């Protein structure tokens, strides 16, 4: 079918012809064929949705280069902090990465990376401050990273060349989240404080 050909090859003329054919078929249907009319309308809606999805995949994001540069800055500052333990670098890295995570839309394919690195920065803050807010922020950011990646995987069609690598990355992020929770428990002097943080942070969606 034309929509299947468009889905496979992305040719605009296939999509246009399919929509045109379905609309013509709807006009020719007698009132008694309501079930067929509804099915044709459903197909048109599906094609329009597919078109917008394909367009989003190929359309350049004017902010992506800016976001990547901001991420590289935050990542460099955090890496320098990890070597020198200069709190000014950690504060700057956290601020940069938090702003980036807020600016990036869910459609940004790098958002889970931004969130994951933000979690690293907030966890580093917690290790210095033992502040419950930093603890909750680290867990929440990593959970958001997992959820964002999970949604991107869900929207990928079967056979997508990047799907397997995304699934592997998702499994890795889930492992990081489990390990971070264990590390947080060990680093927190009060088990009660850790339990409060777990209740306050949103649960990872399954």
Secondary structure, DSSP 8 states (H G I E B T S, - for coil): -HHHHHHHH--HHHHHHHHHHHHHHHHH--TT-HHHHHHHHHHHHHHHHHHHHHHHHHS--TTHHHHHHHHHHHHHHHHHHHHH--HHHHHHHHHHHHHHHHHS-TT-TTHHHHHHHHHHHHHHHHHHH--HHHHHHHHHHHHHHHHHHHHHHHHS-TT-TTHHHHHHHHHHHHHHHHHHHHHHHHH-S-HHHHHHHHHHS-----
